[in-house]
Amino acid sequence: MVGSAIWRALESKGYTNLIGRTSTELDLRSQEAVNEYYKKELPEVVIDAAARVGGILANSEYSYNFLMENLQIQNNLIDAAHQHNSKKFIFLGSSCIYPKHAPQPLKEEYLLTGSLESTNEWYAIAKIAGVKACEAIRKQYGKDFVSLMPTNLYGPHDNFDLKTSHVLPAMIRKFNEAKENNHSSVVLWGSGTPMREFLYVDDLADAVVFALENQLKHNLYNVGTGKDITIRELAETIQEIVGHKGSIEWDASKPDGTPRKLLDISRLNQEGWKAKIKLENGIKETYKWFLKNEKKFKEMKIDNS
Ligand SMILES: NC(=O)c1ccc[n+]([C@@H]2O[C@H](COP(=O)([O-])OP(=O)(O)OC[C@H]3O[C@@H](n4cnc5c(N)ncnc54)[C@H](OP(=O)(O)O)[C@@H]3O)[C@@H](O)[C@H]2O)c1
């Protein structure tokens, strides 16, 4: 999702000399393959949007893979960029790097001030190592390596598989299937009261281009909208956009997760970047993309549990 959005943003800004590979063409876990690739291409700028990603279930079932593959991917990319003198490196992490009980909104300086959320600590520890590697190269060699930590993202190419998807695409799919099958009610997990922040992926891509075109002062920046909404409000917004008529039932026996998770975005704002896309508009665009690609998702079995 993120890599293709950045590619679209770069093309629309007139960048032409773009190079990229899928995981089957270049397995970033292989240091040898990555080194060969850098030797041949000598990239001036590297944007690392590759990672092994997934939810709580995947993190707990594949803890070793989440830790090790992410370390391998980012270490290979970062060190080869250093060895082959890439001028700029942009590392993408996630807000799960911050301590579980850090005050809200989350500021960059809260990194490593407390223990992590245990369900995704494998992933978070790898991402923290990536942030620190970029910081160390910056400090020791004065190179322009920077880390961006986005909040929850959504948009075209999101994951709509209900077993592994995040809340926003899962709701789009559930409301759409309820509408198509004339189901009057939709059951959603939890109480609906937690608050979450959502950033449209094209806004993140715009932030990446901003980081590419400007020399930023710090090594680490949060990227978000600075605004959060309750899961209940999100559900009602999506229900209206999808056009489902009926009730929403909250299954309070299912976990809510942390009550609030909001990023402090003042550091990137002070550099001159702000998110532009309103949540309603982003959801409308995501729903349009979902409808265009719906057949693919219908082949995946819906899991209402
Ligand atoms: N989605 C979110 O809500 C969110 C929020 C905050 C931060 N982020 C960050 O954004 C980044 C991208 O996430 P995403 O949502 O775009 O995930 P995604 O859609 O699953 O994309 C991950 C990409 O990584 C590539 N990849 C994985 N293993 C690889 C390997 N061994 N070799 C080469 N490529 C490999 C995949 O390539 P193939 O498709 O070819 O397999 C895929 O293109 C991650 O660093 C994530 O932490 C995402």
The ligand as a MOL file (V3000), in Angstrom:
LIG
                    3D

  0  0  0     0  0            999 V3000
M  V30 BEGIN CTAB
M  V30 COUNTS 48 52 0 0 0
M  V30 BEGIN ATOM
M  V30 1 N -0.4680 0.0620 6.8770 0
M  V30 2 C -0.3770 0.8480 7.9450 0
M  V30 3 O -1.3750 1.1900 8.6130 0
M  V30 4 C 0.9780 1.3860 8.3580 0
M  V30 5 C 1.0040 2.2730 9.4490 0
M  V30 6 C 2.2180 2.7760 9.8720 0
M  V30 7 C 3.3750 2.4050 9.2100 0
M  V30 8 N 3.3470 1.5540 8.1510 0 CHG=1
M  V30 9 C 4.6410 1.2000 7.5440 0
M  V30 10 O 4.6620 1.3310 6.1520 0
M  V30 11 C 5.5060 0.3370 5.5870 0
M  V30 12 C 4.7740 -0.3910 4.4730 0
M  V30 13 O 3.5670 -0.9370 4.9620 0
M  V30 14 P 2.3350 -1.2980 3.9910 0
M  V30 15 O 1.1040 -1.0520 4.7770 0
M  V30 16 O 2.5250 -0.6610 2.6690 0 CHG=-1
M  V30 17 O 2.5170 -2.8810 3.8810 0
M  V30 18 P 2.3320 -3.8190 2.5920 0
M  V30 19 O 1.2530 -3.3170 1.7220 0
M  V30 20 O 2.2470 -5.2170 3.1370 0
M  V30 21 O 3.7170 -3.6470 1.8490 0
M  V30 22 C 4.9020 -4.2320 2.3370 0
M  V30 23 C 5.8420 -4.3400 1.1750 0
M  V30 24 O 7.0540 -4.9340 1.6480 0
M  V30 25 C 7.5180 -5.8150 0.6560 0
M  V30 26 N 8.3360 -6.8760 1.2620 0
M  V30 27 C 8.0620 -7.6270 2.3430 0
M  V30 28 N 9.0480 -8.5310 2.5550 0
M  V30 29 C 9.9660 -8.3280 1.5600 0
M  V30 30 C 11.1960 -8.9420 1.2160 0
M  V30 31 N 11.7010 -9.9460 1.9540 0
M  V30 32 N 11.8550 -8.4980 0.1200 0
M  V30 33 C 11.3600 -7.4910 -0.6160 0
M  V30 34 N 10.2060 -6.8470 -0.3370 0
M  V30 35 C 9.5130 -7.2700 0.7320 0
M  V30 36 C 6.2640 -6.4030 0.0300 0
M  V30 37 O 6.5830 -6.8080 -1.2830 0
M  V30 38 P 5.6580 -7.8380 -2.1340 0
M  V30 39 O 4.3240 -7.2280 -2.2140 0
M  V30 40 O 6.3440 -7.9600 -3.4370 0
M  V30 41 O 5.6590 -9.0790 -1.3120 0
M  V30 42 C 5.3190 -5.2080 0.0360 0
M  V30 43 O 5.4130 -4.4760 -1.1510 0
M  V30 44 C 5.9420 -0.5670 6.7400 0
M  V30 45 O 7.2370 -0.2170 7.1520 0
M  V30 46 C 4.9690 -0.2500 7.8430 0
M  V30 47 O 5.5640 -0.3410 9.1180 0
M  V30 48 C 2.1580 1.0340 7.7020 0
M  V30 END ATOM
M  V30 BEGIN BOND
M  V30 1 1 1 2
M  V30 2 2 2 3
M  V30 3 1 2 4
M  V30 4 1 4 5
M  V30 5 2 4 48
M  V30 6 2 5 6
M  V30 7 1 6 7
M  V30 8 2 7 8
M  V30 9 1 8 9
M  V30 10 1 8 48
M  V30 11 1 9 10
M  V30 12 1 9 46
M  V30 13 1 10 11
M  V30 14 1 11 12
M  V30 15 1 11 44
M  V30 16 1 12 13
M  V30 17 1 13 14
M  V30 18 2 14 15
M  V30 19 1 14 16
M  V30 20 1 14 17
M  V30 21 1 17 18
M  V30 22 2 18 19
M  V30 23 1 18 20
M  V30 24 1 18 21
M  V30 25 1 21 22
M  V30 26 1 22 23
M  V30 27 1 23 24
M  V30 28 1 23 42
M  V30 29 1 24 25
M  V30 30 1 25 26
M  V30 31 1 25 36
M  V30 32 1 26 27
M  V30 33 1 26 35
M  V30 34 2 27 28
M  V30 35 1 28 29
M  V30 36 1 29 30
M  V30 37 2 29 35
M  V30 38 1 30 31
M  V30 39 2 30 32
M  V30 40 1 32 33
M  V30 41 2 33 34
M  V30 42 1 34 35
M  V30 43 1 36 37
M  V30 44 1 36 42
M  V30 45 1 37 38
M  V30 46 2 38 39
M  V30 47 1 38 40
M  V30 48 1 38 41
M  V30 49 1 42 43
M  V30 50 1 44 45
M  V30 51 1 44 46
M  V30 52 1 46 47
M  V30 END BOND
M  V30 END CTAB
M  END
